[in-house]
Amino acid sequence: MRPIDLHCHSTVSDGMLPPAELVARAAGNGCRWLALTDHDDLDGLDVAARTAAEHGIGFVPGVEVSVSWQDVTLHIVGLGIDPACTTLQRGLEHVRSGRAERAEQMAAGLARAGIGGALQGAYRYASNAALISRAHFARYIVEQGHARDTSAVFKRYLVKGKPGYVRHEWASLGDAIEWIHAAGGVAIIAHPGRYRVSVYGMHDLLREFRGLGGDGIEVITSSHSTEDYRRFNVLAQEAGLLASVGSDFHAPEESWMDVGGVPDLPLAATPVWEALGLRWDPAPAGAGSSLEAVAGSA
C-alpha cells in the first residue's frame, strides 16, 4: 500500500473531524502525502497544511467542486490548487450560495415523509453552516432512528425520486475545470463509479471532460469495488487521463476506507502525482518508502 491519499473531508464541509485532527489521523495511519478536498470551500487548508508540516507529511491543497452535468450531480476534485486564486474563490462562493434554500426544501420533503425537525437537526451536524449538505441530514436521520446508517438514509430518502431529494443547479463542468486550472491545479472526476450513468454515458462524460481540458479520474476510492479499480484504470488509459487515489474519508464510523488507507494503483495507470510534481521513490528493502516533491507544472 502506498501511503498517499488525495481525497478526504473535514468539518469544513461534511466530514466529522476538524482539519488538524484529520491530518493527525492520516499521519498516524502512515500517510506520507495527503490532500484535503472539502466540498466547495477552502477554509481548512491553512490549518491542514500547518498540521501536516508538524507531523512531517506532505500536503496537497485541494477542493471538491459540485457540478451539474446533464441530469447528474458530479464532483470534480481539484488538486495542487492555489487557495488564494480569486477566480476559484469567487466560483466556489457562487456554488455555495444555493445550499441554504436547498436545505429548506429538503427538510420540507422529509417532513412530508414523517421526519420532522430535519432542518434544525442537520444544521446541528454542520460545523460550517454555509456547507449544509445531504450528509448532515443523513446523520440526523440516523440519530432519529429512521435508518441504520447514512448509506441506508441516502438510498431511502436522499437520492433522486426519494422524499428528501431536491434537484439543484451547481457549477457547469467547464466552469469547474476552468476554476481549478486558474488556480494552478489538476481537475479529477471523483468516484466515477458512484454516478448513475450508462456505459455509453460514462464514455460521453469522459470524452466531454477530456475535451474541456480535464486531467484525470479517481481509480481507487472507497466506493469502488476491485472490479471498478480495473474498469476505471482501463478507461483512464483509453481516455488519456491520469489516475488518482483517495479514501473519500468522512468519519471513522461512516467511511469504508480510513484516511491514508488507500490501496495501490494498477500498474498500467499513469498516476496523477506525476502532474503534481510528486515522485515515488522506493527505499531500500526493509526501509519503507517515501514520496519526494519535485518541480512540477501543477
Residue pairs with C-beta under 8 A, 6 or more apart in sequence:
1 261
1 262
1 263
1 264
2 245
2 262
2 264
2 265
2 280
2 289
3 29
3 30
3 31
3 32
3 33
3 260
3 289
3 291
4 31
4 32
4 33
4 34
4 245
4 262
4 273
4 278
4 291
5 26
5 31
5 33
5 34
5 35
5 245
5 246
5 247
5 249
5 259
5 260
5 261
5 262
6 33
6 34
6 35
6 37
6 60
6 62
6 77
6 79
6 188
6 244
6 245
6 246
6 272
6 273
7 35
7 37
7 62
7 64
7 77
7 190
7 218
7 221
7 244
7 245
7 246
7 247
7 248
7 249
8 15
8 22
8 26
8 34
8 35
8 36
8 37
8 246
8 247
8 248
8 249
8 250
8 259
9 15
9 22
9 36
9 37
9 38
9 39
9 64
9 248
9 249
9 250
10 17
10 18
10 19
10 22
10 36
10 38
10 44
10 48
11 17
11 18
11 19
11 44
11 127
11 128
12 19
12 38
12 41
12 43
12 44
12 127
12 128
12 131
13 38
13 39
13 40
13 41
13 64
13 128
13 131
13 133
14 39
14 126
14 131
14 133
14 134
14 135
14 136
14 250
15 22
15 38
15 249
15 250
15 251
16 250
16 251
16 252
16 254
17 25
17 251
17 252
18 44
18 47
18 127
19 36
19 44
19 45
19 47
19 48
19 51
20 47
20 48
20 51
22 36
22 48
22 249
22 259
23 34
23 36
23 48
23 51
23 52
23 55
23 57
23 59
24 51
24 55
25 258
25 259
25 260
26 34
26 57
26 259
26 260
27 34
27 52
27 55
27 56
27 57
27 260
29 258
29 259
29 260
29 261
30 260
31 57
31 259
31 260
32 57
32 58
32 290
32 291
33 57
33 58
33 59
33 60
33 273
33 278
33 291
34 48
34 52
34 57
34 58
34 59
34 60
34 259
34 260
35 59
35 60
35 61
35 62
35 77
35 79
35 246
36 44
36 45
36 48
36 59
36 61
36 62
37 62
37 63
37 64
37 77
37 78
37 79
37 246
38 44
38 63
38 64
38 131
39 63
39 64
39 66
39 75
39 131
39 133
40 63
40 64
40 65
40 66
40 92
40 95
40 96
40 131
41 63
41 92
41 96
41 128
41 130
41 131
42 61
42 63
42 81
42 83
42 88
42 89
42 92
43 128
45 61
45 62
45 83
46 83
48 59
49 59
49 61
52 58
52 59
53 59
58 278
58 291
58 293
60 79
60 80
60 276
60 278
61 80
61 81
61 82
61 83
62 77
62 78
62 79
62 80
62 81
62 185
63 77
63 78
63 81
63 88
63 92
63 180
64 75
64 76
64 77
64 78
64 190
65 75
65 76
65 77
65 78
65 91
65 92
65 95
65 170
65 171
65 176
65 179
65 180
66 73
66 74
66 75
66 95
66 170
66 171
67 73
67 74
67 75
67 76
67 170
67 171
67 172
67 173
67 176
68 74
68 168
68 169
68 170
68 171
68 172
69 172
69 173
69 205
69 208
70 201
72 195
72 196
72 197
73 168
73 170
74 173
74 189
74 190
74 195
74 205
75 189
75 190
75 191
76 173
76 176
76 177
76 180
76 187
76 188
76 189
76 190
76 214
77 187
77 188
77 189
77 190
77 218
77 244
77 246
78 88
78 176
78 179
78 180
78 183
78 185
78 186
78 187
78 188
79 185
79 186
79 188
79 244
79 272
79 276
79 298
80 184
80 185
80 186
80 275
80 276
80 277
80 296
80 298
81 88
81 180
81 183
81 184
81 185
82 88
82 183
82 184
82 185
83 89
83 183
85 179
85 182
85 183
85 184
87 178
87 179
87 182
87 183
88 179
88 180
88 182
88 183
91 171
91 175
91 176
91 179
92 179
94 171
95 170
95 171
96 130
96 131
98 168
98 169
99 130
99 131
99 132
99 133
100 129
100 130
100 132
102 166
102 168
103 119
103 122
103 123
103 132
103 137
104 119
105 166
106 118
106 119
106 122
106 134
106 137
106 158
106 164
106 165
106 166
107 118
107 119
107 122
107 137
107 164
109 163
109 164
109 165
109 166
110 118
110 137
110 141
110 157
110 163
110 164
111 118
112 163
113 157
113 163
113 164
115 141
115 144
115 146
115 157
115 163
115 164
117 140
117 144
118 137
118 140
118 141
118 164
121 137
121 140
121 143
121 144
122 132
122 136
122 137
122 139
122 140
123 129
123 132
123 136
124 140
125 135
125 136
125 139
125 140
126 132
126 133
126 136
134 154
134 158
134 164
135 150
135 250
137 153
137 157
137 158
137 164
138 147
138 150
138 153
138 154
138 157
138 158
139 150
141 147
141 153
141 157
142 148
142 149
142 150
142 153
146 153
146 156
146 157
147 153
147 156
147 157
149 254
150 254
155 162
156 162
157 163
157 164
157 165
158 164
158 165
159 165
160 167
160 196
171 179
173 208
173 209
173 212
173 214
174 212
176 187
177 187
177 209
177 212
177 213
177 214
178 213
180 186
180 187
181 187
181 213
184 298
185 298
186 215
186 216
186 242
186 272
186 275
186 276
186 298
187 209
187 213
187 214
187 215
187 216
188 214
188 215
188 216
188 217
188 218
188 242
188 244
188 272
189 205
189 206
189 209
189 214
189 216
189 217
189 218
190 218
190 221
190 246
190 248
191 218
191 221
191 222
191 223
191 224
191 248
192 202
192 205
192 217
192 218
192 232
192 235
193 221
193 223
193 224
193 225
193 228
193 231
193 232
194 223
195 202
195 205
197 204
197 205
202 235
203 235
206 217
206 235
206 239
206 241
207 239
209 239
209 241
210 239
210 240
210 241
214 241
215 241
215 242
215 272
215 275
216 236
216 241
216 242
216 243
216 244
216 272
216 275
217 232
217 235
217 236
217 239
217 241
217 242
217 243
217 244
218 224
218 232
218 243
218 244
218 245
218 246
219 229
219 232
219 233
219 236
219 243
219 244
219 245
219 265
219 266
219 269
220 229
220 243
220 244
220 245
220 246
220 262
220 263
220 264
220 265
221 245
221 246
221 247
221 248
221 257
222 247
222 248
222 249
222 255
222 256
222 257
223 248
223 256
224 232
229 263
229 266
230 266
232 243
233 243
233 265
233 266
233 268
233 269
235 241
236 242
236 243
236 269
236 270
237 268
237 269
237 270
242 270
242 271
242 272
242 274
242 275
243 265
243 266
243 269
243 270
243 271
243 272
244 271
244 272
245 262
245 263
245 265
245 271
245 272
246 262
247 255
247 257
247 258
247 259
247 260
247 261
247 262
248 255
248 257
249 255
249 257
249 258
249 259
252 258
265 271
271 280
273 279
273 280
273 291
275 296
275 297
275 298
276 296
276 298
277 293
277 294
277 295
277 296
277 297
277 298
278 291
278 292
278 293
278 294
278 296
279 291
279 292
279 293
279 294
280 289
280 291
281 289
281 290
281 291
281 292
282 289
283 289
283 290
